[in-house]
């Protein structure tokens, strides 16, 4: 799946979770949080891939 799809799905989940817990956030706030989480996940994946390639060398 593309990053845009992950970002959109995560933003939707955060928004729905906020509604369900009675702490609603705006769509912009959820989108910003989702962008941060996606970027963090991608950075972690990059570190994992570099670590794995160094171990195999």
ZIFEN-V393919 format. One record per residue. PHI is phi in radians with two decimals (none if undefined). Layout:
BEGIN
phi=PHI
phi=PHI
END
This chain:
BEGIN
phi=none
phi=-1.35
phi=-1.09
phi=-1.12
phi=-1.19
phi=-1.03
phi=-1.07
phi=-1.11
phi=-1.11
phi=-1.15
phi=-1.08
phi=-1.12
phi=-1.09
phi=-1.09
phi=-1.12
phi=-1.15
phi=-1.11
phi=-1.09
phi=-1.10
phi=-1.15
phi=-1.59
phi=1.32
phi=-2.23
phi=-1.16
phi=-2.10
phi=-1.26
phi=-1.10
phi=-1.15
phi=-1.11
phi=-1.17
phi=-1.14
phi=-1.15
phi=-1.11
phi=-1.12
phi=-1.08
phi=-1.08
phi=-1.16
phi=-1.14
phi=-1.09
phi=-1.11
phi=-1.12
phi=-1.15
phi=-1.11
phi=-1.10
phi=-1.14
phi=-1.11
phi=-1.11
phi=-1.08
phi=-1.14
phi=-1.12
phi=-1.06
phi=-1.15
phi=-1.19
phi=-1.23
phi=-1.15
phi=-1.35
phi=-1.32
END
